[in-house]
Amino acid sequence: MTAGLVISAPASSVGKTTLTLALARTYRTRGLKVQCLKSGPDYIDPAFHAVATGRVSVNVDSWAMPSAAIRHLASRGADADLVLTEGSMGLFDGVAVRGASGTGATADIAELTGWPVLLVIDPSGQAQTAAAVAAGLRDFRAGVTLAGVVLNRVASPRHEDLVRHAMANAGIPVFGALPRHAEITLPKRHLGLVQAEEQTQVDGLIEEAARFVTEHVDLDAVLQSARAWSPPPGTEGFKINPPGQRIALARDAAFSFIYPHMLEVWRNAGAEITMFSPLADEGPDASADVCWLPGGYPELHAGKIAANTQFLGSLRAFAETRAVHGECGGYMVLGSALTDAGGVRHAMAGLLGLETSYAKRRMHLGYRLAELAAPMPGQRPGTRLRGHEFHYSTIISQPDTPLAVVRDATGVTVAETGSRRGHATGTFFHLIAEDR
């Protein structure tokens, strides 16, 4: 029977991703089928999960998704031996106002599935206090069970001994202690970890992490702490209308941010998906009835995109008669211009009047609840959509008809309304689910 475990921590940047990848690869090497999930909105970590396990990883999110949908997505691990769910931020970190089935906290997923939590604790600058932190997390919320801890970035054997004794006194199992090891640090980028598909040595990094963890963690004890689980019968999936019957989807290093569950939902509804690369100067399939440009890193390739006349010409011709939609980076490319971090202005497709700039970075981050004021591909006016926004661009101009009334998780209206002009629409938020 499948067993499940949630990997979390008191805060971000403690080592959750490295431990998740190392455990996934190690158990896979041992002959186990490992399925990874990611709690919260994130495109980067699941791509690394897929490299480590050989299986597609999906996101589960309690603010955006109803509990039935989360169980449905978790059920993709029904044929696996072990499901590892990597958390986001700290274990109980979420938004202030409850969403579809929770606040977006990793603890929501642990309670919903019944999987125990493996905590990654970084005791840098402390010793016995680390046990107090772990005990506080263990006792903070009924329904969330602590399996044990793995210590990360331990300074010395004496440091490890002090922390271990304190954890033992608190009744908290310590499955291992990892000394500082800079060689397995994964590269970063402004939106998080660099994408796995850009990492020529990512497999080697995961192998090194697995070797390192194998030397310092009791893998049998970790595996035994996972809780047996089987998905409840009759679990329903998502109800999301595909944007069209035949979808031309931009897909390359500049346009890669689309959730696997979205593609699966579209295909399950009978839609066909054809992919093209704007960076390779390809245009959308002429037989498609809708073109979808997801987010990614167009600001890193703005010069090349602006110079790819075949792509831009084909996109403009497509939009004369059929719907084109862009999310975040895709929205920026549909706009009139994008200024990169060096201050160079690049002309974009011009299907929308949006102009954005990275010359002065400003972070936009958070869940979004949008009520459509105008139709977008697959969705009628009045439809409520749940998603998230995460980018560092500044809006210079957003002159077109607003696409939606967009609010954050607390209900406060935000300025990033999205746009509509002719057959073109765009949003800064990434769609996760319909609000039903």
C-alpha positions in Angstrom: 0.0 0.0 0.0 1.1 3.5 -0.7 2.6 5.5 2.2 2.8 9.3 2.4 5.0 11.8 4.1 5.0 15.6 4.1 8.4 17.4 4.2 8.2 20.8 5.9 10.2 23.2 8.0 9.8 26.2 10.3 10.6 28.6 7.5 11.8 29.0 3.9 15.3 28.3 2.8 16.0 25.6 5.4 16.6 22.8 2.9 13.2 21.2 2.1 13.8 20.9 -1.6 17.3 19.4 -1.3 16.0 16.8 1.2 13.0 16.0 -0.9 15.0 15.5 -4.0 17.6 13.4 -2.2 15.0 11.1 -0.5 13.1 10.7 -3.8 16.2 9.7 -5.7 17.5 7.5 -3.0 14.3 5.5 -2.6 13.9 5.3 -6.4 17.5 3.9 -6.6 16.4 1.3 -4.0 13.7 0.1 -6.4 10.7 2.0 -4.9 8.2 4.0 -7.0 8.2 7.5 -5.6 5.6 10.2 -6.4 6.2 13.8 -5.4 3.7 16.6 -4.9 4.3 20.3 -4.1 2.2 22.2 -1.6 1.3 25.7 -2.9 1.8 27.5 -6.2 5.2 26.7 -7.6 6.5 25.8 -11.1 10.2 25.3 -10.2 10.3 22.6 -7.5 7.9 20.1 -9.4 10.3 20.2 -12.4 13.1 19.1 -10.1 10.9 16.4 -8.6 10.2 15.0 -12.0 14.0 14.7 -12.6 14.5 12.9 -9.3 11.6 10.4 -9.6 11.0 10.0 -13.3 7.3 10.9 -12.7 5.4 14.1 -13.2 4.9 16.1 -10.0 1.8 18.1 -9.4 0.8 21.0 -7.1 -1.8 20.7 -4.3 -3.1 24.0 -2.9 -5.7 24.3 -0.1 -6.5 28.0 -0.9 -7.1 27.5 -4.6 -8.4 23.9 -4.6 -11.3 22.2 -3.0 -10.4 19.2 -0.8 -11.9 16.7 -3.4 -9.6 18.1 -6.0 -6.6 17.8 -3.7 -7.4 14.2 -3.0 -7.8 13.5 -6.7 -4.4 14.9 -7.4 -2.8 13.0 -4.5 -4.4 9.8 -5.9 -1.8 9.9 -8.8 0.5 8.3 -6.2 -1.9 5.3 -5.7 0.4 3.1 -7.8 3.6 4.4 -6.0 5.2 3.0 -2.9 5.9 6.4 -1.4 4.4 9.9 -1.8 6.6 12.8 -0.8 4.9 16.1 -0.5 7.2 19.1 -0.3 5.8 22.0 1.6 6.2 25.7 1.1 7.5 28.4 3.5 6.9 27.3 7.1 4.5 24.4 8.1 1.6 26.7 9.2 2.3 29.6 6.9 -0.7 30.6 4.8 -2.9 33.6 4.1 -5.2 35.3 6.7 -8.5 34.4 5.0 -9.5 30.8 4.3 -9.9 29.9 0.6 -11.4 26.8 -1.1 -10.4 24.3 1.6 -7.8 26.1 3.7 -5.3 29.0 3.9 -2.7 27.5 1.6 -0.6 26.2 4.5 1.4 22.9 4.2 -0.3 21.8 7.4 -3.7 21.8 5.6 -2.3 19.2 3.2 -0.9 17.1 6.1 -4.2 17.2 7.9 -6.3 16.5 4.8 -4.3 13.4 3.8 -3.3 12.3 7.3 0.3 12.1 6.3 2.8 12.8 9.1 5.3 15.7 8.8 9.1 15.2 8.5 10.6 18.5 9.7 13.8 20.0 8.3 15.4 21.9 11.2 18.3 24.3 10.7 19.9 24.7 14.2 22.4 27.3 13.0 23.0 29.8 15.8 21.2 27.7 18.4 21.3 24.3 20.0 18.6 23.1 22.5 16.2 25.9 21.3 15.9 23.9 18.1 14.0 21.2 20.1 11.7 23.9 21.5 10.9 25.0 17.9 10.2 21.5 16.8 8.0 20.8 19.9 6.0 23.9 19.2 5.4 22.9 15.7 4.4 19.4 16.8 1.8 20.7 19.3 0.5 23.8 17.5 -2.4 22.2 15.6 -4.5 19.1 16.3 -4.7 16.8 13.3 -1.1 17.4 12.2 1.3 14.7 13.2 5.0 15.0 13.5 7.0 12.0 12.2 10.4 13.4 13.3 13.1 15.7 12.2 16.2 15.9 10.0 18.8 18.4 11.1 20.4 20.5 8.4 23.6 22.5 8.4 24.9 21.2 11.7 28.2 22.9 12.7 30.0 20.1 14.5 29.6 16.7 16.2 29.3 18.5 19.5 26.6 20.8 18.1 24.7 17.8 16.8 25.0 16.0 20.1 23.4 19.0 22.0 20.5 19.2 19.6 19.9 15.4 19.6 19.8 15.3 23.4 17.3 18.1 23.5 15.1 16.5 20.8 15.2 13.2 22.8 14.1 14.9 25.9 11.2 16.4 24.0 10.2 13.0 22.6 11.0 14.0 19.0 12.9 11.4 16.8 15.9 12.6 14.9 16.3 10.7 11.7 19.6 12.3 10.7 21.9 15.3 10.8 23.4 16.9 7.7 26.7 18.9 8.1 27.2 21.9 6.0 27.8 20.9 2.4 27.8 23.8 -0.1 28.4 21.6 -3.2 24.8 20.5 -3.4 23.3 24.0 -3.2 20.9 24.4 -6.1 21.3 27.7 -8.1 18.7 30.4 -7.5 16.9 32.9 -9.7 14.7 35.9 -8.9 11.5 33.7 -9.1 13.0 30.8 -7.1 15.2 27.9 -8.1 16.5 27.9 -11.7 14.3 25.6 -13.8 15.3 22.0 -13.9 15.3 21.9 -17.8 18.0 24.6 -17.7 20.2 22.6 -15.5 22.7 20.6 -17.5 24.1 19.1 -14.3 20.8 18.8 -12.3 20.9 15.0 -12.3 24.4 15.1 -10.9 23.3 17.5 -8.2 20.5 15.2 -7.2 22.8 12.2 -7.2 25.2 14.1 -5.0 22.4 15.1 -2.6 21.2 11.5 -2.5 24.6 10.2 -1.7 25.1 12.9 1.0 21.7 12.2 2.6 22.3 8.4 2.5 25.4 8.8 4.6 23.8 10.9 7.3 20.1 10.0 7.5 18.4 6.8 8.7 16.5 6.1 5.5 14.7 3.0 6.9 13.4 5.0 9.9 12.1 7.8 7.6 10.3 5.2 5.4 8.8 3.5 8.4 7.5 6.9 9.6 5.4 7.4 6.5 1.7 6.6 6.9 -0.1 4.0 4.8 -2.7 5.6 2.6 -5.1 4.9 -0.2 -7.2 7.5 -2.0 -10.9 7.6 -1.1 -13.2 6.0 -3.7 -15.0 8.2 -6.1 -12.7 11.2 -5.8 -13.7 13.8 -8.4 -11.1 15.8 -10.3 -11.2 19.4 -11.5 -13.9 21.0 -13.4 -12.1 23.5 -15.6 -13.3 24.4 -19.1 -10.5 24.1 -21.7 -9.8 27.3 -23.6 -10.6 25.6 -26.9 -10.9 22.3 -28.7 -7.4 22.5 -30.3 -4.9 24.6 -28.2 -1.6 25.9 -29.5 0.5 26.2 -26.4 3.8 28.1 -26.4 6.5 26.0 -24.7 10.2 26.6 -24.3 12.6 28.3 -21.8 10.7 31.6 -22.0 7.2 30.1 -21.7 7.2 27.1 -19.3 5.0 28.0 -16.4 1.8 26.0 -16.8 0.6 23.5 -14.2 0.5 19.8 -15.2 -3.0 19.5 -13.8 -4.2 22.1 -16.2 -3.0 20.2 -19.2 -4.4 17.0 -17.8 -7.8 18.7 -17.2 -7.9 20.1 -20.7 -7.0 16.7 -22.3 -9.5 14.9 -20.1 -12.2 17.3 -21.4 -11.3 16.2 -25.0 -9.0 19.1 -26.0 -5.9 18.6 -28.2 -2.7 20.4 -27.4 0.0 21.3 -29.9 3.2 23.0 -28.7 5.4 25.5 -30.4 8.5 27.5 -29.5 8.5 31.3 -29.8 12.3 31.2 -29.1 12.7 29.0 -32.2 10.7 31.5 -34.2 7.8 29.2 -34.5 4.2 30.4 -34.7 1.0 28.8 -33.4 -0.5 25.8 -35.2 -2.7 27.3 -37.9 -5.3 24.6 -37.3 -5.8 25.5 -33.6 -8.8 27.5 -32.4 -7.0 29.2 -29.5 -3.4 30.1 -28.6 -2.2 30.1 -25.0 1.1 31.8 -23.9 2.0 30.8 -20.4 4.3 32.6 -18.1 8.0 32.0 -17.7 11.1 34.2 -18.2 10.4 36.3 -21.4 12.4 39.2 -19.8 15.5 37.1 -20.1 14.9 36.5 -23.8 13.2 39.8 -24.8 15.6 40.7 -27.5 15.3 37.4 -29.2 11.5 37.4 -28.9 11.4 40.9 -30.4 13.6 39.8 -33.3 11.6 36.6 -34.1 9.4 38.1 -36.9 8.0 34.7 -37.9 6.6 34.1 -34.4 5.3 37.6 -34.0 3.8 37.8 -37.5 2.1 34.4 -37.1 0.8 35.3 -33.7 -0.7 38.6 -35.0 -2.3 36.8 -37.9 -3.8 34.2 -35.6 -5.3 36.8 -33.4 -7.1 38.4 -36.3 -9.7 35.6 -36.2 -9.1 33.5 -33.1 -8.5 33.9 -29.3 -5.1 34.4 -27.9 -4.5 34.4 -24.1 -1.3 35.2 -22.1 -0.5 34.6 -18.4 2.0 36.8 -16.7 5.1 36.5 -19.0 2.8 35.6 -21.9 0.7 38.6 -21.1 3.8 40.8 -21.3 4.7 39.4 -24.7 1.2 40.1 -26.0 1.7 43.7 -24.9 3.3 46.6 -26.7 6.8 46.6 -25.1 8.9 45.1 -22.4 11.9 46.8 -20.9 14.5 44.4 -19.6 16.6 44.7 -16.4 19.3 46.6 -18.3 16.9 49.3 -19.3 16.6 48.2 -23.0 13.1 48.5 -24.4 11.9 45.7 -26.7 8.8 45.9 -28.9 6.5 42.9 -28.3 3.5 41.6 -30.2 1.3 44.7 -29.7 -1.9 42.7 -29.5 -2.5 44.5 -26.2 -1.4 47.9 -25.0 0.3 46.6 -21.9 3.9 47.9 -21.4 6.0 46.5 -18.6 9.5 47.1 -17.3 12.1 45.3 -15.2 14.4 48.3 -15.0 13.0 49.0 -11.5 12.0 45.7 -9.9 9.0 45.5 -7.7 7.7 42.2 -6.3 4.1 41.3 -6.9 3.2 38.2 -4.9 0.1 36.5 -3.7 -3.1 34.6 -4.3 -5.6 36.1 -6.6 -9.4 35.7 -6.9 -10.6 37.1 -10.2 -14.2 37.7 -11.4 -14.3 38.1 -15.1 -15.8 41.3 -16.5 -15.3 40.0 -20.0 -14.9 36.6 -21.6 -11.6 34.9 -21.9 -10.9 31.6 -23.7 -13.1 28.9 -22.1 -14.6 31.2 -19.5 -17.7 33.4 -19.4 -18.1 36.8 -17.8 -18.9 36.5 -14.2 -16.8 33.4 -13.7 -14.6 33.4 -10.6 -11.1 32.1 -11.0 -8.5 31.3 -8.4 -4.8 31.7 -9.1 -1.6 33.4 -8.0 0.6 36.2 -9.1 4.4 36.3 -8.7 6.6 38.6 -10.8 8.9 41.6 -10.5 7.8 43.7 -13.4 6.4 47.2 -13.2 3.3 48.2 -15.2 4.2 51.3 -17.3 0.8 51.3 -19.1 -2.3 49.1 -19.1 -4.7 51.0 -21.3 -7.1 48.3 -22.6 -10.4 47.2 -21.3 -10.0 45.5 -17.9 -10.5 41.7 -18.1 -11.5 41.1 -14.5 -12.0 42.5 -11.0 -9.0 41.0 -9.3 -8.6 40.7 -5.5 -6.0 39.3 -3.2 -6.6 36.6 -0.6 -8.0 39.2 1.9 -10.4 40.7 -0.6 -8.5 43.8 -1.4 -8.7 44.9 -5.1 -5.4 44.9 -6.9 -4.4 47.0 -9.9 -3.4 44.1 -12.1 -6.8 43.6 -13.7 -5.7 41.9 -16.9 -6.7 43.2 -20.3 -8.8 42.5 -23.3 -8.6 43.9 -26.9 -10.2 42.2 -29.9 -9.4 38.4 -29.7 -6.5 38.9 -27.2 -6.7 38.6 -23.5 -4.1 38.5 -20.7 -3.7 38.3 -17.0 -0.9 38.7 -14.5 -2.3 35.8 -12.4 -1.7 32.2 -13.2 -4.9 30.2 -13.3 -5.0 27.3 -10.8 -8.7 26.4 -10.6 -12.2 27.7 -11.1 -14.0 28.9 -8.0 -17.1 26.7 -7.8 
